[in-house]
Amino acid sequence: MPTFIDSHAHIDGPEFDSDREAVLERARAAGLCDIIVIGSAGDLATCRRAIALAESDPHLYAAVAIHPHDAAAIEPDFWPELATLAAHPSVVAVGETGLDYHYDHSPRDVQQDAFRRFIALAHEVKKPVVCHIRDAHADAQQILADTGAATLGVIIHCFTGTPADAEIYADMGCYVSFSGIATFKSAGDIRDAVKKVPHHRLLLETDCPYLAPIPMRGKRNEPAFLVHTAEVIAAEAGLSVTALGEATTANTRRVFRLPGA
């Protein structure tokens, strides 16, 4: 059976409170060996929750930040605790942070300032950065270049840009992560983008409970569904599903500095 790592999952959330252990059992049965739990809503409680979950299982790891949607809600006194949380041994990345110009829930300049500050925090703790970038690729690429983020490891999570954007990120030394969106009929550009990313820069994710892939679309997404995304990405990358699993597992271990990297 192919093995995989879900590089971006929100399984700490209330959507999984009723059956989290069953979700993890299904993930293991589907070949998932590790999961990165992302704690990055609009408050620090989400970060703490992700860390607590990671502490409960040796195959779970946490990432912490504040989502760009909520950048305007960051209080000055958040930063000292964020620094402490980011240094926690169960935390393997700072994120998700970044820029979202599609919804503009926070002003763009505020998002940019927070993004730069989270990258600075990642430099302090020497951990990679998980980036949410939507309709803001040019600005994101400039900030990543200005801050030397690629030396830390950069994950472009849930990639939704153009094939040209994917190529730019890969050339910058970033890792590009594909979600269930790549299985959607309307996502031809995203499938084309897979071809622009070298195999050693590819990652897979669910972003669960969101973005369930076909044929599970409309359901609550969960890590076990990653196998459906993997089938599509493997075909676009010219790999067998097993080879894609081996490559993306090695890539995820490398960029997040997981055991066995």
Order of alpha helices (4+ residues) and beta strands (2+ residues): beta-alpha-beta-alpha-beta-alpha-beta-alpha-beta-alpha-beta-alpha-beta-alpha-beta-alpha-alpha
